[in-house]
Amino acid sequence: MIFVGHWQADLNVGLFVRCQGENCKRYVAINCILVIYLKVCVMSAEKHKLHYTSLNRKTGDGDGLYEVDVHASVEELEHLARAGYLVRDGLFQGEALQKLQKALDHLEENEHDRFKNDPSQERSWGHIPRHLMDKDPVFLDLLKLPPVLSIARAMMGPLVRLRGLSARISYPGPVLHETPWHRHLRVICKPLPPWFSEPHALDALIYLDDLDEKTGAVSIVPGSHNWLDREPPNGSYEPVEGELEVRVKAGGAVLIHSNLWHRGLPTLAAKRRMLILSYTPTWLRRSPHGGPQPDEGLTQAVLDGDDEESHILLGKGGYT
Ligand SMILES: O=C(O)CCC(=O)C(=O)O
């Protein structure tokens, strides 16, 4: 939570910060800086091109040259590196958004039996379907989603793979649906060994419903992806210093480094649907969550095909 006064900065572009404090006037200067800062965070993507040369002649498409049409400005990438997040409004709109909502509703219906909402528990993460690309072509179409994949390649190099596509559906009800503070790549130890490989992944948290008081915002701690000496408070739902509540409209996304501390705030009065689309360097493993991939999932046909980029994205090759 950022404390900057008795007002809410609503930039009318979907990002809200809840503010509290004693004396508004004292914070006018801070507020102005905050508004400029937030505008940088949410400005629409200004593209640029990036060129990589692979220094591994066995990998890549012949000459080892990769051009990435990055769906972000250089400043936005710097912000992502430093703060660990980037807000994308209107990533999906109109029919494209409806297709995702419908596909997730369909999957929810199909997998409802697997969702256990134990009434004896005070809290739950909600319903978390996994392996989405294997289950519906609408989700498989996200494999090369340029506004996310291009940023993944800009941050981690040309050779990235899918870590997973999962969903989280939370509902209002007697069992409170919210998540504790967490990060997604829990592979860090203390002390850090001399050859420690810092884990990186980009997660696009794609919201299919408006984030508001009814559904619950997502809260993040800017810069926390760089904290290699501590973990988020275990199982905690309590506020953390520097916490920032982010809200987007349906179809918007919050791109985060996988190890940014974050939590989904309680879903109090309306169903909330979101997707998590993740990419890592090719040599990292896919997400272990959700067990083995479904037999005869849709990605198998892609792996049987001859598109090398898709093979690499699905974990076949792209490393030596
Ligand atoms: O629901 C959210 O906003 C975040 C969910 C999340 O990070 C998770 O399910 O791992």
The ligand as a MOL file (V3000), in Angstrom:
LIG
                    3D

  0  0  0     0  0            999 V3000
M  V30 BEGIN CTAB
M  V30 COUNTS 10 9 0 0 0
M  V30 BEGIN ATOM
M  V30 1 O -5.4880 -13.8670 -8.8850 0
M  V30 2 C -4.5180 -13.1290 -9.0150 0
M  V30 3 O -4.6220 -11.9280 -9.2330 0
M  V30 4 C -3.1310 -13.7300 -8.9170 0
M  V30 5 C -3.1810 -15.2310 -8.8720 0
M  V30 6 C -1.8590 -15.8950 -8.7480 0
M  V30 7 O -0.8160 -15.2980 -8.6900 0
M  V30 8 C -1.7990 -17.3710 -8.6790 0
M  V30 9 O -2.8460 -18.0240 -8.7780 0
M  V30 10 O -0.6710 -17.9150 -8.5500 0
M  V30 END ATOM
M  V30 BEGIN BOND
M  V30 1 2 1 2
M  V30 2 1 2 3
M  V30 3 1 2 4
M  V30 4 1 4 5
M  V30 5 1 5 6
M  V30 6 2 6 7
M  V30 7 1 6 8
M  V30 8 2 8 9
M  V30 9 1 8 10
M  V30 END BOND
M  V30 END CTAB
M  END
